[in-house]
Amino acid sequence: MARVVTELTALAAALRTLRAGWRLAPSSPTAAELEPVLQEVARRLAAEPPYGDPFYLGHMLKPPHPVARLAYALTLWLNPNNHASDAGAATSRMELEALRALARLYGWRDAAGHLCSGGTVANLEALWIARQALRARGIARPAIAASAQAHYCHARAAALLDLPFHAVPTDARGRLSLAALEALLAREPIAIVVATLGTPLNGAVDPLDALAEQCAARGLRLHADAAYGGYFPLAGNLAPDTRAALAALPRADSLVVDPHKHGLQPYGCGAILLRDPGEQRFYAHAADYAYHADEGPHLGRAALECSRPGAAAAALWATLRLLPLVPGGEFARGLEAGHRAALGLWRGLRDIPAFCAPAPPELDVVVWALRAPCASAASAAARRFHAQARAQGLHLSLARLPRTLFAEAAPVTSWDEPALIGLRACLMKPEHEAALPALLDRLAALADPHGAGQRAAAHNGGLTAVT
């Protein structure tokens, strides 16, 4: 509660500064009118899982930084719209400054881009821009290739854009197979390749460095979906091949990153960046009622979503001001802590006989299966475990794990189904590292309630980084 009071005190001081600059809307409900409605909202929210708790590992949910929450809330008293400068002058400038900071992370000095509601829209825009750019080169209906583990938004975007889409098989780590892509390129007229830097299933990082070579040799357009992993070039403790893939991000033609994942922002805040700022011409449109003021910038002229919250830009700008994107900085250390926690969880899972954990995590997502005679039985066991864990305050997610992930060690003797349902944990919060021993104890107890498989006392090997 003390932290909440501190945040509200800071917000009140900022509101006084805001009020001094201009008149706030005069009408406001009384406290007696507001309180019962807010109390009902609070009661409903209290029934939600504790998303900010270290024992919540189920989905890619990371609490916004306090400065992001406060900047977002402060801006709501104005409610600017970043489609035109005269509807959001200050927040439009903040958006551009924040985007330049993101672009510098990838070595891009002149890139263009904007914020949007999230990775789904950002990837749609990137593929739409790719289609327009290739049409300008005479390729009427360019085909898209992406990993079979890429986010489903790519197949949806291809359907919306009326473009052929090809899912490329993955390797034993869940990464796009270079050999499978080469075979596909030999038989299909692929023009756009999507690389995923942090797959939704297990955080796998496609080999972007090798993909960039393939695309350059064939004249293909390369899009990097780094919605999840786009901040990880700052992490200094990743495996060499993962670091090499992330280091190749500057070679992409377009790039997507979601600040509302690892960037400590409220939902929704995604970003699209274009290496060639001239490609903004494909957005060109006019409106009789907007974009005629001289001050600029009018960001809605270069975005599919014309109306966009200025509050999201203010929150991101404030976070970057407090936590610069520099190697070794506080923000980078948070990413490194999540990666160490994920490696520790993976190692600890391998010490629990009931579990089968495939390859080590590249970022901070861990998947594993329960051992059983066959895949269908393993799936049923995972569903039971998931429900039991939730009942005890440990929140995981269920995931469909393809057989290819278990090339080295299989959790079943019979694959009566091509995939099985397993468990998944996202260790995005720096606090997961300190909570790791308790997490492993809880998992071991659930896996073997009678204690026969209790993991070794004082196990701490998982806190050592793998390179």
C-alpha positions in Angstrom: 0.0 0.0 0.0 2.9 2.4 0.7 4.0 2.1 -2.9 0.5 2.9 -4.1 0.4 6.0 -1.9 3.8 7.1 -3.3 2.6 6.7 -6.8 -0.7 8.6 -6.2 1.2 11.4 -4.4 3.5 11.7 -7.5 0.4 11.7 -9.8 -1.3 14.4 -7.7 1.8 16.6 -8.0 1.9 16.1 -11.7 -1.8 16.9 -12.0 -1.2 20.2 -10.2 1.4 21.1 -12.8 -1.0 20.1 -15.6 -3.8 22.2 -14.1 -1.5 25.2 -13.9 -1.0 24.9 -17.7 -4.6 24.9 -18.7 -8.1 24.4 -17.3 -9.2 20.8 -16.7 -12.8 19.9 -17.6 -14.9 21.5 -14.8 -17.5 18.8 -14.3 -16.7 15.8 -12.2 -18.8 13.3 -10.2 -18.7 13.4 -6.5 -16.7 11.0 -4.4 -20.0 9.5 -3.2 -20.9 8.8 -6.8 -17.5 7.4 -7.8 -16.7 5.2 -4.9 -19.5 2.5 -5.3 -18.7 2.1 -9.0 -14.9 1.8 -8.4 -15.5 -0.6 -5.6 -17.4 -2.9 -7.9 -14.6 -2.7 -10.5 -12.1 -3.5 -7.8 -14.2 -6.5 -6.6 -14.3 -7.9 -10.1 -10.6 -7.3 -10.7 -9.8 -9.0 -7.4 -11.2 -12.2 -8.8 -8.6 -12.2 -11.5 -5.4 -14.3 -11.2 -2.5 -12.3 -9.6 -0.8 -11.4 -12.8 2.0 -9.4 -11.1 2.9 -12.1 -8.7 6.0 -14.3 -9.3 3.8 -17.4 -9.0 1.9 -16.2 -12.1 3.9 -17.6 -15.0 1.0 -18.5 -17.4 1.1 -15.9 -20.1 3.2 -13.1 -21.4 2.0 -10.6 -18.8 4.4 -8.2 -17.2 3.3 -5.4 -14.9 3.8 -1.9 -16.3 6.5 0.1 -14.6 5.1 2.7 -12.1 6.3 5.6 -14.3 4.5 4.1 -17.3 1.3 3.7 -15.2 1.5 7.3 -13.9 2.4 8.9 -17.3 -0.5 7.0 -18.9 -2.9 8.0 -16.2 -1.8 11.6 -16.2 -2.2 11.9 -20.0 -5.8 10.6 -19.7 -6.9 13.9 -18.2 -6.2 15.3 -21.7 -6.9 12.2 -23.8 -4.9 13.2 -26.8 -5.1 11.4 -30.1 -1.8 11.0 -32.0 -3.4 11.0 -35.4 -2.7 14.7 -35.9 -0.4 17.2 -34.2 -3.2 19.5 -33.3 -5.0 16.6 -31.6 -1.9 15.5 -29.7 1.1 17.8 -30.2 3.2 16.9 -27.1 2.4 13.2 -27.3 3.2 13.0 -31.0 6.6 14.4 -30.3 7.0 11.9 -27.5 6.1 9.1 -29.8 8.7 10.1 -32.4 11.4 10.4 -29.7 10.5 7.0 -28.2 10.6 5.4 -31.6 14.0 6.9 -32.3 15.2 5.3 -29.1 13.9 2.0 -30.1 15.4 2.3 -33.6 18.8 3.1 -32.1 18.6 -0.3 -30.3 18.8 -1.9 -33.8 21.4 0.5 -35.2 18.8 2.4 -37.4 19.3 6.1 -37.5 16.8 7.1 -40.1 14.1 4.5 -39.7 10.4 5.5 -39.8 7.6 4.0 -37.7 4.9 4.5 -35.2 3.1 3.0 -32.2 0.0 0.8 -32.6 -2.2 -1.4 -30.5 0.1 -4.4 -30.5 2.1 -6.9 -32.5 -0.9 -8.2 -34.5 -1.6 -4.8 -36.1 2.1 -4.0 -36.4 2.8 -7.3 -38.3 -0.3 -6.7 -40.5 1.1 -3.2 -41.4 4.6 -4.6 -42.0 3.2 -7.3 -44.4 1.0 -4.7 -46.1 3.9 -2.4 -46.6 5.9 -5.4 -48.0 3.1 -6.2 -50.4 3.0 -2.6 -51.6 6.8 -2.3 -52.0 6.9 -5.6 -54.0 4.0 -4.5 -56.2 6.0 -1.4 -57.0 8.7 -3.8 -58.2 6.2 -5.7 -60.4 5.5 -8.6 -58.1 1.7 -8.6 -58.0 0.9 -11.3 -55.4 4.0 -12.0 -53.3 4.0 -15.2 -51.2 4.9 -15.2 -47.6 7.0 -17.8 -45.7 7.1 -17.9 -41.9 7.9 -20.5 -39.2 5.2 -23.0 -38.3 5.7 -21.6 -34.8 5.3 -18.0 -35.9 2.4 -16.1 -34.3 -0.9 -16.9 -36.0 -1.4 -13.2 -36.9 0.9 -13.8 -39.9 -1.4 -16.3 -41.5 -4.4 -14.1 -40.8 -2.6 -11.1 -42.2 -1.8 -13.0 -45.4 -5.5 -14.0 -45.7 -6.6 -10.4 -45.2 -4.0 -9.2 -47.8 -5.0 -12.1 -50.2 -1.4 -13.4 -50.3 -0.2 -17.0 -50.3 1.1 -18.1 -47.0 3.5 -21.1 -46.3 4.3 -22.4 -42.9 7.9 -23.6 -42.7 8.7 -26.6 -40.4 10.8 -26.0 -37.3 13.8 -27.8 -35.8 14.1 -29.5 -32.4 14.4 -26.1 -30.6 11.3 -24.6 -32.3 13.2 -22.4 -34.7 12.5 -22.1 -38.4 14.4 -24.8 -40.3 16.9 -23.3 -42.8 16.9 -26.6 -44.8 13.1 -26.6 -45.0 13.0 -23.0 -46.1 15.6 -23.7 -48.8 13.5 -26.6 -50.1 10.4 -24.3 -50.1 12.2 -21.5 -51.9 13.2 -24.1 -54.6 9.6 -24.9 -55.4 7.5 -21.8 -54.5 7.9 -18.2 -55.6 8.4 -16.8 -52.1 9.0 -13.1 -51.9 8.6 -12.3 -48.2 10.3 -14.2 -45.3 9.2 -13.6 -41.8 11.7 -14.4 -39.0 10.3 -14.7 -35.4 12.6 -13.5 -32.6 10.8 -15.1 -29.7 8.0 -17.5 -30.7 4.8 -17.5 -28.6 5.2 -21.2 -27.8 8.6 -21.4 -26.3 10.5 -18.1 -27.0 12.5 -19.7 -29.8 14.7 -17.3 -31.9 14.8 -18.0 -35.6 18.3 -17.9 -37.1 18.0 -14.4 -38.4 21.6 -14.0 -39.3 21.4 -17.0 -41.7 18.0 -16.0 -43.0 19.3 -12.5 -43.8 22.0 -14.2 -46.0 19.4 -16.3 -47.7 17.1 -13.3 -48.4 20.0 -11.1 -49.6 21.2 -13.8 -52.0 17.7 -14.2 -53.5 16.5 -10.6 -53.3 13.7 -11.5 -50.9 12.1 -9.1 -48.4 12.8 -9.9 -44.8 10.5 -9.0 -41.9 11.5 -9.5 -38.3 8.7 -10.2 -35.8 10.5 -9.4 -32.6 7.3 -8.6 -30.7 8.5 -10.7 -27.8 12.3 -10.7 -28.2 12.9 -7.3 -29.5 14.5 -5.9 -26.4 16.8 -8.9 -25.8 19.8 -7.4 -27.8 20.4 -5.7 -24.5 20.8 -9.0 -22.6 24.4 -10.0 -22.2 23.9 -13.5 -21.0 22.2 -15.3 -24.0 23.7 -18.2 -25.9 26.0 -17.3 -28.8 23.6 -18.4 -31.6 20.8 -16.4 -30.0 22.9 -13.3 -29.7 24.0 -13.7 -33.3 20.4 -13.9 -34.5 19.4 -10.8 -32.5 22.5 -9.0 -33.7 21.2 -9.4 -37.3 18.0 -7.4 -36.6 19.4 -4.3 -38.4 19.4 -6.3 -41.6 15.6 -6.7 -41.7 13.5 -4.5 -44.0 10.9 -4.1 -41.3 10.7 -4.9 -37.6 8.0 -5.2 -35.0 8.5 -5.0 -31.2 5.9 -4.9 -28.4 6.7 -2.5 -25.6 3.7 -3.9 -23.8 5.6 -7.2 -23.4 9.1 -6.7 -22.1 9.0 -2.9 -22.4 7.1 -2.4 -19.2 4.1 -0.7 -20.8 0.3 -1.1 -20.4 -1.6 -2.9 -23.1 -1.8 -2.1 -25.9 1.5 -0.7 -27.1 3.2 -2.2 -30.2 5.6 -0.6 -32.6 6.5 -1.0 -36.3 9.8 0.2 -37.7 10.7 0.5 -41.4 14.4 0.6 -42.3 13.6 2.7 -45.4 11.7 5.8 -44.3 10.6 6.3 -47.9 8.2 3.4 -47.6 5.9 5.6 -45.6 4.7 6.8 -49.0 2.5 3.7 -49.2 0.4 5.0 -46.4 -0.3 8.3 -48.2 -3.8 9.6 -47.8 -5.6 12.9 -47.4 -8.5 14.0 -45.3 -10.6 17.2 -45.7 -10.9 17.5 -41.9 -7.3 16.8 -40.7 -3.6 17.3 -41.4 -3.8 20.9 -42.6 -2.2 22.5 -39.5 1.3 23.6 -40.1 3.0 22.4 -36.9 3.2 18.7 -37.5 3.9 15.8 -37.1 0.7 14.3 -38.3 1.4 10.6 -37.5 -2.0 9.4 -38.7 -0.9 10.0 -42.3 1.6 7.1 -42.0 -0.4 4.5 -40.0 -3.2 2.2 -40.7 -4.6 3.0 -37.3 -5.2 6.7 -37.6 -6.6 7.2 -34.1 -4.1 6.1 -31.5 -3.8 7.0 -27.8 -1.3 9.7 -26.9 -1.3 8.2 -23.4 0.6 5.1 -24.8 3.3 7.4 -26.3 3.6 9.4 -23.0 4.0 6.2 -21.0 6.7 4.7 -23.3 8.6 8.0 -23.5 8.6 8.3 -19.7 9.8 4.8 -19.2 12.6 5.2 -21.7 13.6 8.5 -20.0 13.9 6.7 -16.6 15.3 3.4 -17.9 17.4 4.0 -21.0 18.0 1.1 -23.4 21.7 0.6 -22.7 23.7 -2.6 -22.1 24.3 -3.2 -18.5 21.6 -0.7 -17.4 18.7 -1.4 -15.0 16.4 -2.3 -17.9 18.9 -4.8 -19.4 19.6 -6.4 -16.0 15.9 -7.2 -15.7 15.9 -9.1 -19.0 19.0 -11.0 -17.9 17.4 -11.9 -14.6 14.4 -13.4 -16.4 16.7 -15.4 -18.6 18.6 -16.8 -15.7 15.4 -17.7 -13.9 14.2 -19.5 -17.1 17.4 -21.5 -17.3 17.1 -22.3 -13.6 13.6 -23.5 -14.0 14.6 -25.7 -17.0 17.4 -27.3 -15.0 15.2 -27.8 -12.0 12.5 -29.5 -14.1 14.9 -32.0 -15.4 15.6 -33.1 -11.8 11.9 -33.9 -11.3 11.3 -37.5 -12.7 7.7 -36.8 -13.7 8.7 -34.1 -16.1 10.4 -34.0 -19.5 11.8 -30.6 -20.5 13.2 -30.3 -24.1 15.9 -27.9 -25.2 17.0 -25.0 -22.8 15.1 -21.7 -23.2 16.7 -19.1 -25.5 14.9 -16.2 -23.8 12.6 -16.6 -20.8 9.9 -19.1 -21.8 10.0 -22.7 -20.7 7.9 -25.6 -21.8 7.7 -29.2 -20.6 5.7 -32.4 -20.7 4.5 -34.9 -18.2 5.8 -38.4 -18.7 3.2 -41.0 -19.7 2.8 -44.1 -21.8 1.4 -42.2 -24.8 0.8 -38.7 -26.0 -2.9 -38.6 -25.2 -2.2 -39.7 -21.6 0.5 -37.1 -21.3 -2.0 -34.4 -22.4 -4.5 -35.6 -19.9 -1.9 -35.6 -17.1 -0.9 -32.0 -18.0 -4.4 -30.8 -17.9 -4.9 -32.3 -14.4 -1.5 -30.8 -13.2 -2.5 -27.4 -14.6 -5.7 -27.4 -12.6 -4.1 -28.6 -9.4 -1.3 -26.0 -9.7 -3.9 -23.2 -10.2 -5.8 -24.4 -7.2 -2.6 -24.0 -5.1 -1.8 -20.5 -6.5 0.7 -21.5 -9.1 -0.5 -20.2 -12.5 0.9 -21.9 -15.6 -0.5 -22.2 -19.1 -1.2 -25.2 -21.3 0.5 -25.5 -24.7 0.4 -27.8 -27.6 4.0 -29.2 -28.0 4.9 -30.8 -31.3 6.8 -34.0 -31.4 9.8 -32.3 -33.0 10.6 -30.6 -29.8 11.3 -33.9 -28.1 14.0 -35.2 -30.6 16.5 -35.8 -27.8 14.3 -37.2 -25.0 10.7 -38.2 -25.4 8.2 -38.0 -22.5 6.1 -40.9 -24.0 6.8 -44.3 -25.5 3.9 -44.1 -28.0 3.0 -41.1 -30.1 -0.7 -41.9 -30.6 -1.1 -38.2 -31.5 1.3 -36.0 -33.5 1.6 -33.5 -30.5 0.8 -33.4 -26.9 -0.5 -30.8 -24.4 2.3 -29.7 -22.0 2.9 -26.9 -19.6 4.4 -23.5 -20.3 5.9 -20.8 -18.0 6.8 -17.2 -18.9 9.5 -15.9 -16.5 9.3 -12.3 -17.6 9.5 -10.7 -14.2 12.9 -10.1 -12.6 11.3 -11.3 -9.3 11.1 -14.8 -10.8 14.8 -15.3 -10.1 14.4 -14.9 -6.3 11.2 -16.9 -6.3 12.8 -19.8 -8.2 13.5 -22.2 -5.3 10.0 -21.8 -4.0 8.6 -22.3 -7.5 10.6 -25.5 -8.0 9.5 -26.8 -4.5 5.9 -26.2 -5.4 6.3 -28.0 -8.8 8.1 -31.0 -7.2 5.4 -31.3 -4.5 2.6 -31.3 -7.1 4.4 -33.8 -9.3 5.0 -36.1 -6.4 2.7 -35.3 -3.5 4.2 -38.2 -1.4 7.7 -36.8 -1.6 9.3 -39.7 -3.3 10.6 -37.4 -6.1 11.4 -34.4 -4.0 14.2 -32.5 -5.7 17.6 -32.3 -4.0 17.8 -29.8 -1.1 19.6 -26.6 -1.8 19.5 -27.1 -5.5 20.7 -23.9 -7.1 22.5 -24.8 -10.3 19.8 -23.2 -12.3 21.0 -19.7 -11.4 24.1 -20.1 -13.6 23.8 -18.7 -17.1 24.3 -20.9 -20.1 26.3 -19.6 -23.1 
